[in-house]
Amino acid sequence: MDALVFVAVVVTLHVVIRYFGVLSHTSVGKAFLGVSTVVVPNLGFPNAHSLYGGVFDVNAAVTVIILLVLEWILSFIRSR
């Protein structure tokens, strides 16, 4: 598994935990968010409140898109 894909999975889990507010208030959720927040840059997008007591972290979602596009470009370069 490539490192960028692994980081994209971690950031995706970050999005899911923040989206469901109950998950972000557990001890495991707090610990995971503490670690995964290091990977998510502040891109300036505002968060959207979810119906489940959390927020949709738009910065993290954009980070996942950037990581996967970068991985796709690198895989294309590696195949040549």
N, C-alpha and C positions, 0 to 999 in steps of 0.2 A: 504494500500500500504506500503510495507516495505521501510525502509529508504535507503537501498542500491539501490533499483530499482529507487526510486525518484532521487537519486544522479546520477544514470546512465542516466536517462532521461535528467537531467540538462546538463550533460556533452555531451550528444548527440546533444542537441540544441546548445551547444558551438561549436561543430564540424561543424554543418550546417551553423551557422552564420559566422564562420571564413572561410568556404569554399566559400561562396558567398560574395566576398569583398564588394559589395554594402551594404549588411546588416550590416557589421561590422563598417561602417562609419556613420550609423545613430545614433541618440542620444540614442534610446532604445537599439540598438546593443552594443554601447560602455558601457552603464550601465550594461547590462547583462554580457558582457565579463569581466567587472571589478569584478563582483560577482563570476562568474563561474571559473575564473582563479585561485581562491583560492583552488578549489577542484582538479584541474589538476596538478599532480606532473610533474617535469621535469625528464623524464626517459632516456633522452639522444638521442632520435630518432630525425633525422632531419625532418623538415616540407617539404611537397611537394607542389609546386605551382599548383594552379588549373587554369582551362581555364576561370574562371569567375572572375578573379581579386583578388582572395583570396589565402589562403593556406589550405591544408589538414593537420590538426593538428594530427600527428601520435601519439603523447603522449596522447592526449585525447582519441583517438580511442582505444589504448591499455588499458587505464584506464577503459573504458566502458567494455571491455572484461574481465578485472580482476574483476570488480565489479559484473558483471553478473555471472561469475564462482563462486565467493565467495558466492553470494546469492543462487546459486544452491546447493552448498555444505552445507550451513546453512539450507536450506529447507529440504535437505536429513537428516540432523542430527535432525531437529525438528520433522520429521515424525516418528522417532524411539521412 
